[in-house]
Amino acid sequence: MSGASSPLALFLVGCYAAALGVHGEERRVARHAEAAHYMAAVYEHQSILTPNPLALTSRKQALELMNQNLDIYEQQVMIAAQKGVQIIVFPEDGIHGFNFTRTSIYPFLDFMPSPQLVRWNPCLEPHRFNDTEVIPACLLSRLKACRDETSQGPKAKTYQ
């Protein structure tokens, strides 16, 4: 699993929590029989990928590609939340793609310091380390967007 997959999961859980917080108290107070069930979704799209995963690319180009996929994921999380979905699953390599070499994948990965050696909360210290843009900057701003979107309540548009 890449460095971007775990932050994506945290982002999706955060968007889900933000979306649920707005959609009414009646969902939180479920009867005992309903509490044992949840609504799930699986989403996959044709990911926007680097044309040649074996070629070297810059961190900036890698972030541009990953952000395009994260924008699509953000839209799908909001649509799913409006339909009552409580958990959504995305492909493991859906943000950055696959078929990389050890060298060519490097620009797509976020640096994660060892928790045994360094105490770091990317939410509180987003710029402490280089090459951590996907974790604190992209995902936390998307979480804020999810909160802003859901705080306005359900949209009039229905999704099929």
Residue pairs with C-beta under 8 A, 6 or more apart in sequence:
1 92
2 92
2 93
2 95
2 96
2 105
2 108
2 109
3 109
3 110
3 111
3 112
3 134
4 66
4 95
4 96
4 108
4 109
4 110
4 134
5 92
5 95
7 110
7 134
7 135
7 139
8 70
8 73
8 90
8 95
8 139
10 139
11 70
11 139
11 142
11 143
12 73
12 77
12 88
12 90
14 139
14 143
14 146
15 74
15 77
15 78
15 81
15 142
15 143
15 146
16 77
16 81
16 85
16 86
16 87
16 88
18 143
18 146
18 147
18 150
19 77
19 78
19 81
19 82
19 146
19 150
20 27
20 28
20 81
20 86
21 150
22 150
22 151
22 153
23 81
23 84
23 150
23 154
27 84
38 86
38 87
39 83
39 84
39 85
39 86
39 87
40 85
40 86
40 87
40 88
40 89
41 80
41 83
41 85
41 87
41 88
41 89
42 88
42 89
43 73
43 76
43 80
43 88
43 89
43 90
44 90
44 91
44 94
45 72
45 76
45 94
47 69
47 91
47 93
47 94
47 95
47 97
48 65
48 68
48 69
48 72
49 65
49 96
49 97
50 57
50 61
50 62
50 65
50 97
53 97
53 98
53 99
53 100
53 101
53 104
53 105
54 99
54 100
54 101
54 104
55 104
56 103
56 104
56 107
57 104
57 107
58 107
59 107
59 131
59 133
61 107
62 96
62 107
62 108
63 133
63 134
63 138
65 96
65 97
65 108
66 95
66 96
66 108
66 134
66 138
67 138
69 94
69 95
69 96
70 95
70 134
70 138
70 139
70 142
73 90
73 94
73 95
74 142
74 145
74 146
76 88
77 88
77 146
78 146
78 149
78 150
79 159
80 88
81 150
82 154
82 155
82 159
83 159
95 108
95 134
96 105
96 108
97 108
100 108
109 131
110 131
110 132
110 133
110 134
110 135
111 129
111 130
111 131
111 132
112 132
112 135
113 120
113 129
120 128
120 129
122 128
122 132
122 135
122 136
122 140
123 136
123 140
126 132
126 135
126 136
126 137
126 140
127 136
